[in-house]
Amino acid sequence: MHTRFVAAYAGLPANLQSALEPILSDDDFPAMLRSEQVSLIKSQTGLDDTALAFALLPLAAACSVAPISKFYVGAVARGVSGNLYFGANMEFRGASMQQTVHAEQSAVTHAWMRGEKRLESITVNYTPCGHCRQFMNELNSGTELEIHLPDRAVASLGEYLPYSFGPRDLAIETLLMDDVDHGYQLANAAPLVQQALTACNQSHAPYSQSHSGIALESFSGQVFTGRYAENAAFNPSLPPLQAALIVLNLSGEDCTRIKQAVLVESHDPLVSQHDATRATLAALGCLQLQHVEI
């Protein structure tokens, strides 16, 4: 079991501990539960979907990286597949405050990067801020997305975000988590470049058309990719680096142990990720960034 889960696991009910032990003891536990695992845990504990998501919040919050605020937030996203995806807030010492990741953004992006097609609900241990409500409004589940909070009745995103502004107001038809392929190609690309290119082709940038993707290689040899997730309100947009760092962190890797990175973005973009990516990676101790324009 990864050391970050030990304390949270110890505080879980005994029957949930028993159900989770063989899953958490896997060194490669990806901070998500597949639908068949969810069904088995529910049958072993008697918990329903909502209660199980709440019970898992301490484990999700244990993935938080918060050296600045010391405020640890966990989130659990439930996909239409039945999978559950952990999310946690992330802060990066020495980087711009704008580079931080909120727990809801983390869970949503984690699900997206794992191939989930649509979300049914988000469970979180603190009320979503306005930034996160706007970020979630970009999803193809829209304002119907259920928000679950402790000691509060379930409500839709629409109830948390009345008089909302989002992609549908701008006649955007392809929404976050919809399947896309922008069709960019590179001849004879190195493997890490090709993985960043694939991420770029799946990025969501319907407003600027500034598609971008990144691939990070950690010192353990693992590769993590991230895609740009643009937002109708612009500011809640999530850079590709943050998307990759979300999956890297939730996979149990250390964000300060990145060996090299490749950023691929469209040529002469209206919105470039290069400078912010380079600065944030430098704050994390990685100076090996290859920038490829297509």
C-alpha positions as CSV (number, residue, x, y, z in Angstrom):
1,M,0.0,0.0,0.0
2,H,1.3,3.4,-0.9
3,T,2.3,5.2,2.3
4,R,0.0,8.2,1.6
5,F,-3.0,5.9,2.1
6,V,-2.0,4.3,5.4
7,A,-3.5,6.8,7.8
8,A,-6.7,7.3,5.8
9,Y,-7.1,3.5,5.4
10,A,-6.8,3.0,9.1
11,G,-9.8,5.3,9.7
12,L,-12.1,3.4,7.4
13,P,-14.8,1.0,8.7
14,A,-13.5,-2.6,9.1
15,N,-15.7,-4.1,6.3
16,L,-14.5,-1.4,3.9
17,Q,-10.9,-2.0,4.8
18,S,-11.3,-5.7,4.1
19,A,-12.9,-5.0,0.7
20,L,-10.2,-2.5,-0.3
21,E,-7.1,-4.2,1.1
22,P,-6.4,-6.4,-2.0
23,I,-6.9,-3.4,-4.2
24,L,-4.8,-0.9,-2.3
25,S,-2.0,-3.4,-1.7
26,D,-1.3,-3.4,-5.4
27,D,1.8,-1.2,-5.9
28,D,0.3,0.0,-9.2
29,F,-3.1,1.1,-7.8
30,P,-4.1,3.9,-10.1
31,A,-6.4,5.9,-7.7
32,M,-9.5,4.6,-9.5
33,L,-11.9,1.7,-9.1
34,R,-13.2,-0.2,-12.1
35,S,-16.9,-0.8,-12.3
36,E,-16.5,-4.5,-11.4
37,Q,-14.4,-3.6,-8.3
38,V,-17.1,-1.1,-7.3
39,S,-19.8,-3.7,-7.6
40,L,-17.8,-6.2,-5.5
41,I,-17.1,-3.6,-2.8
42,K,-20.8,-2.6,-2.6
43,S,-21.8,-6.2,-2.2
44,Q,-19.2,-6.8,0.5
45,T,-20.0,-3.6,2.5
46,G,-23.7,-2.9,1.8
47,L,-22.8,0.6,0.7
48,D,-24.7,2.2,-2.2
49,D,-22.9,4.4,-4.9
50,T,-23.4,7.6,-2.9
51,A,-22.2,6.2,0.5
52,L,-19.2,4.5,-1.1
53,A,-18.1,7.7,-2.8
54,F,-18.3,9.5,0.5
55,A,-16.4,6.7,2.3
56,L,-13.6,6.9,-0.3
57,L,-13.1,10.7,0.1
58,P,-10.4,10.3,2.8
59,L,-8.3,8.2,0.4
60,A,-8.8,10.7,-2.4
61,A,-7.8,13.6,-0.1
62,A,-4.7,11.6,0.9
63,C,-3.5,12.2,-2.7
64,S,-3.5,16.0,-2.1
65,V,-0.3,17.9,-2.7
66,A,-0.8,21.2,-0.7
67,P,2.5,22.7,0.4
68,I,1.2,26.2,0.3
69,S,-2.4,26.1,1.8
70,K,-2.1,22.9,3.8
71,F,-5.7,22.5,2.9
72,Y,-6.4,18.9,1.6
73,V,-9.4,18.3,-0.6
74,G,-10.5,15.1,-2.1
75,A,-13.0,14.4,-4.8
76,V,-14.5,11.2,-6.4
77,A,-16.0,11.3,-9.9
78,R,-18.4,8.6,-11.0
79,G,-18.5,7.9,-14.7
80,V,-21.3,6.4,-16.8
81,S,-19.0,3.3,-17.0
82,G,-19.5,2.7,-13.3
83,N,-15.8,3.5,-12.6
84,L,-14.8,5.8,-9.7
85,Y,-11.9,8.2,-10.2
86,F,-10.1,9.9,-7.3
87,G,-9.1,13.6,-7.5
88,A,-7.1,15.9,-5.2
89,N,-6.0,19.5,-5.1
90,M,-2.4,20.2,-6.1
91,E,-0.1,23.2,-5.5
92,F,3.4,23.7,-6.8
93,R,5.9,25.5,-4.6
94,G,7.8,28.2,-6.5
95,A,5.3,28.3,-9.4
96,S,2.6,30.8,-10.2
97,M,-0.6,30.4,-8.1
98,Q,-2.5,30.2,-11.3
99,Q,-0.9,26.8,-11.9
100,T,-2.7,25.1,-9.0
101,V,-5.2,22.4,-9.6
102,H,-8.5,22.0,-7.7
103,A,-9.8,18.6,-6.5
104,E,-12.8,18.7,-8.8
105,Q,-10.7,19.6,-11.8
106,S,-8.4,16.7,-10.8
107,A,-11.2,14.1,-10.6
108,V,-12.8,15.3,-13.9
109,T,-9.5,15.3,-15.7
110,H,-8.4,12.0,-14.2
111,A,-11.6,10.4,-15.6
112,W,-11.1,12.1,-19.0
113,M,-7.5,11.0,-19.3
114,R,-8.6,7.4,-18.4
115,G,-11.0,7.4,-21.3
116,E,-14.3,8.0,-19.5
117,K,-17.0,9.3,-21.8
118,R,-19.3,11.1,-19.4
119,L,-19.7,11.8,-15.7
120,E,-22.8,11.2,-13.6
121,S,-21.6,12.8,-10.3
122,I,-18.9,14.4,-8.3
123,T,-18.5,13.8,-4.6
124,V,-16.3,16.3,-2.7
125,N,-15.6,17.0,0.9
126,Y,-15.9,20.8,0.5
127,T,-18.2,23.0,-1.4
128,P,-17.0,23.5,-5.0
129,C,-15.7,27.1,-5.6
130,G,-16.9,29.2,-8.5
131,H,-13.9,28.3,-10.5
132,C,-14.7,24.6,-10.3
133,R,-18.4,25.1,-11.0
134,Q,-17.5,26.9,-14.2
135,F,-14.9,24.3,-15.1
136,M,-17.4,21.5,-14.7
137,N,-19.9,23.4,-16.9
138,E,-17.7,22.6,-19.8
139,L,-18.5,18.9,-19.5
140,N,-20.8,17.0,-21.8
141,S,-22.9,16.1,-18.8
142,G,-23.6,19.8,-18.4
143,T,-25.7,21.2,-15.6
144,E,-27.3,17.8,-15.0
145,L,-24.1,16.6,-13.2
146,E,-24.9,15.7,-9.6
147,I,-22.9,17.3,-6.8
148,H,-22.6,15.3,-3.6
149,L,-21.4,17.1,-0.4
150,P,-21.4,15.8,3.2
151,D,-24.5,16.7,5.3
152,R,-26.2,18.3,2.3
153,A,-28.8,17.1,-0.1
154,V,-27.6,16.1,-3.5
155,A,-28.0,19.0,-6.1
156,S,-27.3,19.4,-9.7
157,L,-24.5,21.6,-11.1
158,G,-27.2,23.8,-12.5
159,E,-28.4,24.5,-8.9
160,Y,-24.9,25.4,-7.9
161,L,-24.4,27.5,-11.0
162,P,-27.6,29.4,-11.7
163,Y,-27.8,31.7,-14.7
164,S,-24.8,29.8,-16.0
165,F,-22.6,30.7,-19.0
166,G,-21.0,27.9,-20.9
167,P,-20.2,26.3,-24.2
168,R,-23.8,25.9,-25.3
169,D,-24.2,29.7,-25.1
170,L,-21.5,30.0,-27.7
171,A,-23.0,27.2,-30.0
172,I,-20.1,24.9,-29.2
173,E,-21.1,21.4,-30.2
174,T,-18.1,19.3,-29.1
175,L,-17.9,19.4,-25.3
176,L,-15.3,18.2,-22.8
177,M,-15.2,14.4,-22.7
178,D,-16.6,14.0,-26.2
179,D,-14.4,12.0,-28.5
180,V,-12.2,14.1,-30.8
181,D,-9.3,13.7,-33.1
182,H,-7.8,16.8,-34.6
183,G,-5.8,14.9,-37.1
184,Y,-2.3,16.4,-36.6
185,Q,0.6,14.3,-37.8
186,L,4.4,14.3,-37.5
187,A,6.7,12.2,-39.6
188,N,9.2,10.0,-37.9
189,A,8.4,11.3,-34.4
190,A,10.2,9.9,-31.4
191,P,8.0,7.9,-29.0
192,L,7.7,10.6,-26.4
193,V,6.8,13.2,-29.1
194,Q,4.3,10.8,-30.6
195,Q,2.6,10.4,-27.2
196,A,2.4,14.2,-26.8
197,L,1.0,14.5,-30.3
198,T,-1.7,11.9,-29.5
199,A,-2.7,14.0,-26.4
200,C,-2.7,17.2,-28.6
201,N,-5.1,15.5,-31.0
202,Q,-7.5,14.7,-28.2
203,S,-7.3,18.2,-26.5
204,H,-10.4,20.4,-26.0
205,A,-9.8,24.0,-27.4
206,P,-13.0,25.0,-29.3
207,Y,-12.6,28.7,-28.6
208,S,-9.0,29.4,-29.5
209,Q,-8.3,26.3,-31.6
210,S,-4.9,26.2,-29.8
211,H,-4.7,22.5,-29.4
212,S,-1.9,21.2,-27.2
213,G,-0.7,18.1,-25.5
214,I,2.3,17.0,-23.3
215,A,4.1,13.8,-22.4
216,L,6.2,13.6,-19.2
217,E,8.7,10.8,-18.5
218,S,9.4,10.3,-14.9
219,F,12.7,9.0,-13.4
220,S,10.9,5.6,-12.9
221,G,10.5,5.4,-16.7
222,Q,6.8,5.8,-16.7
223,V,5.2,8.2,-19.2
224,F,2.2,10.4,-18.4
225,T,0.3,12.5,-21.0
226,G,-1.9,15.5,-20.6
227,R,-4.3,17.4,-22.9
228,Y,-5.4,21.0,-22.8
229,A,-9.0,21.5,-21.5
230,E,-10.2,25.0,-22.5
231,N,-13.2,26.7,-20.9
232,A,-15.9,29.0,-22.2
233,A,-14.9,31.5,-19.4
234,F,-11.2,31.0,-20.3
235,N,-9.7,31.4,-16.8
236,P,-10.8,27.9,-15.5
237,S,-9.0,26.3,-18.5
238,L,-6.6,23.5,-17.5
239,P,-3.2,23.4,-19.2
240,P,-1.9,20.1,-20.6
241,L,0.9,20.0,-18.1
242,Q,-1.5,20.1,-15.2
243,A,-3.6,17.3,-16.8
244,A,-0.4,15.1,-16.9
245,L,0.6,16.0,-13.4
246,I,-2.8,15.0,-12.1
247,V,-2.4,11.4,-13.5
248,L,1.3,11.3,-12.5
249,N,0.4,12.2,-8.9
250,L,-2.6,10.0,-8.6
251,S,-0.5,7.1,-10.0
252,G,1.8,7.5,-6.9
253,E,4.7,9.3,-8.6
254,D,6.5,12.4,-7.4
255,C,5.9,15.6,-9.4
256,T,9.5,16.6,-8.6
257,R,10.9,13.5,-10.2
258,I,10.3,14.3,-13.9
259,K,13.2,13.4,-16.2
260,Q,12.0,15.1,-19.4
261,A,8.9,16.5,-21.1
262,V,7.6,17.1,-24.7
263,L,5.0,19.8,-25.4
264,V,3.3,19.7,-28.7
265,E,1.0,22.5,-29.8
266,S,-0.4,24.0,-33.0
267,H,1.8,26.4,-34.9
268,D,1.6,30.1,-33.9
269,P,-1.3,29.5,-31.5
270,L,-3.5,32.2,-30.1
271,V,-2.9,30.6,-26.7
272,S,0.6,29.2,-26.2
273,Q,1.3,26.8,-23.3
274,H,5.1,27.0,-23.7
275,D,6.2,29.7,-21.3
276,A,3.9,28.6,-18.4
277,T,4.9,25.0,-19.0
278,R,8.6,25.7,-18.9
279,A,8.3,27.8,-15.8
280,T,6.2,25.3,-13.9
281,L,8.4,22.4,-14.9
282,A,11.5,24.4,-13.7
283,A,9.8,25.0,-10.4
284,L,9.4,21.2,-10.2
285,G,13.1,20.7,-11.0
286,C,12.7,19.6,-14.6
287,L,14.7,21.6,-17.2
288,Q,14.4,19.2,-20.1
289,L,11.5,20.5,-22.1
290,Q,11.2,19.9,-25.9
291,H,8.8,22.2,-27.7
292,V,7.3,21.0,-30.9
293,E,4.9,23.1,-33.1
294,I,2.8,21.4,-35.7
